[in-house]
Amino acid sequence: MAQGQIRIISGMWRGRKLKVPDLPGLRPTTDQIRETVFNWLQTKIVGAHCLDLFTGSGALGFEALSRGAEQVVMIDQSPVVVANVREQLKLLKAFNAEVYQANVPQGLKPPVRLFDVVFLDPPFGKNLLLPCCFYLEENKYLANNAYIYLESENPIDETDLPSHWKLIKSKKTGQVAYHLAQRIIE
């Protein structure tokens, strides 16, 4: 199987290249989009507990770890992806990450601790994004003021999201719409 690569943009592993399996539908978040997202989150990542659903290349989870996240839980349904992410974590000696295989959202393990930051970048065309938003909300995975990164093929309207979520940033680059929402619970 051919391998691609992603480059970690910033943090302790800046410039480090990681292998990515060549699988149908696997779309690593581009450097440009990751740069924007982590600029949005720059004051929120250090010390955060992060959840990377549909981890795919692992680009978002590895970037969060490199930039000082306390822990990242990475989940994907592909055994090839999970094995690759485990191998990359081992190479980086990243002991503050967990990766497991599951069908999302129903196969998620209950959280040990509520998540401060969530990355939701599901495969396009499968209608998984909004059901995952509601699953995370209804099953109490999120800290009161959690930030949720959403990536999709179409722009999202705030009225489509759980009622406590507010869109605070939105952008579109090429065929990708991406947003940052915040769960606001007083």
C-alpha angles and dihedrals in degrees: 000000000000118000130218127192140230125202122221106232104203147357131049093333096043112160093011113140120218129195120250122194117238101241130156112265095012107136114177111212105257123249090246094053093043090051090053094045094049091046086056090049100035096118093040103053104066107092093001127141104228135193119204108192117190087017094184106161090008089233096137096042095046091047090052091050092047090052095052109274110163093222138356125197110201121195134182135159094225116090088204091056093046092050091048094049091049090051092050092047089052092050090051092044088233104167096167094074134083124197128187142163119248143140104252130262103001095046096054117125114234109265119260087206130010115264122247095191129026127190113205112184106147126177110282121252096025100096093233104126103076096037088054091050091055093042092054091047097045095044096048103244096140136083114234095262099027122158118227123198112207124193122185145148091250133042115264125229117219090232088065092061131079111286096252092054122096125190107232101169133022133176140162125212118179108310095345127092114192133183143178117220128184126210105223116198116162 
